[in-house]
Amino acid sequence: MVTTISPDRLAELQDEDADFVLVDTRPEDSYESWHVSGAVHFPFGSEEELDGKLEDLQDVVGDTDRVIAICAKGISSSNLATRLESATDEFDVAAVEGGMKGWSGVYDRAEVNVGEGVTIVQLQRRAKGCLGYLVGCAETGEAVVVDPTADTDEYEAAAEEANLTITGVIDTHVHADHISGGRQLADDLDVPYYLGEHASERDVEREYTLLEHNKVFSVGDRELKALHTPGHTSEMISLLVDDRALLTADTLHVDSTGRTELEFRGSEARSASEDASGETASRGEGEKGARMLYETLHRTVLTEPESLVVLPGHVTVTADGEFEHGAPGEPIRTTIRDARTGIDLLGLAEDAFVDRMADAGEKPSNYEEIIEFNRGVTAIPPEDRVELELGPNNCSA
């Protein structure tokens, strides 16, 4: 029987810089669009024989003693590992449990130092680049969770490790790239669930407590201030933490801004405005959001003190599976000053900014279905949620 390793163990091996070759058996288009860092490609089917291909595989893996196989769900990779183990004793062979579906559930935690009395833990979803937060008061032990994914146990575990008690859950906006765990986590813990005051304009059907623009609320001895920062979505909020850090979600990333055309309300509204190419509605929505985002950035976000720490909602994960900035387990952060001077997009005049935002590239996988679930309009069985999210997040412009 073939040996398997957990996705978390694969992450540990990566971090240890262990000697192994990771072989991705998925079809070429799946591999090219999104794969684990360092993986090589060797397509192999769930019932395929290795006969006649052993030499090709040996050429792909090169001079190594250890081969680990990965696929979409762990089926074809297990087949390859089994057949390779039978064909030769040249390699120590294993397969990754759950494949890329399992890999998408690997998390890292990074504590963000913004000064005494404030505890901020950044939870990083390694495969997707989603960044959620635990924000707490070191003195009282109270905390809120911001933008949790569906893996709510990760946030509860982070709170327990930091000796914090979660007293509220906040979603900064209706997410398009991943299933939100915000409402579920709030229900599980019997604590309030917050959205920005303009969420009603998105027809959100989940129960929530609204956060008005400039609303200041306490988390123990710490203060959080909700800022309406529309652009990526119309209801987007950012959160100012004790005037030390700004959680910008998809308003501002460390290297770019969030895209501005993903907010749709349903297929009927889209089809009424789309032309035969299907691009008119997207560009129209993108321009509307881009003008909102330009004003948000230049009249709200960039007017904050230059030393303010910026904590985004995503970090770009390249097609090669690496963080474009920083590394897993290290805080993904910038400052107002560094964003202003280092992100070319922020130096553009408004019309040039809008033109640049009109084409943000490939959209997140299944984003329309994910939006509808996060609005509370549709239900998705738990077993189908991870598969719906598979692929890169594609939320940056």
Protein Blocks (a to p, Z undefined) as FASTA:
>chain_A
ZZdddfklmmmmmmnopacddddfbdfklmmmoccehiacddddfkbcfehplmmmmmmn
mpafbdcdddfkopmmmmmmmmmmmmpckbccdddehijmlmmmcccdddddebehiacd
ddddfknopacdddddfknopacdehiafklmlmmmmmmmnopacfbdcdfbdcfkbccf
klmmmmmnopacdddfklmmnopabdcddddehiacdehjbccdddddehjbmkbccdde
hhlaccekjmbcfkbccdfklbccbjklmmmmpcfkopmmmmmmmmmmmmmmmmmmmmmm
mmpcfklccddfbdcddfkopafehcehiacdddfklmmmmmmklmpcfklmmmmmmpgb
jadehklmmmmmmnomaccdfklmmmmmgccfklaZZ
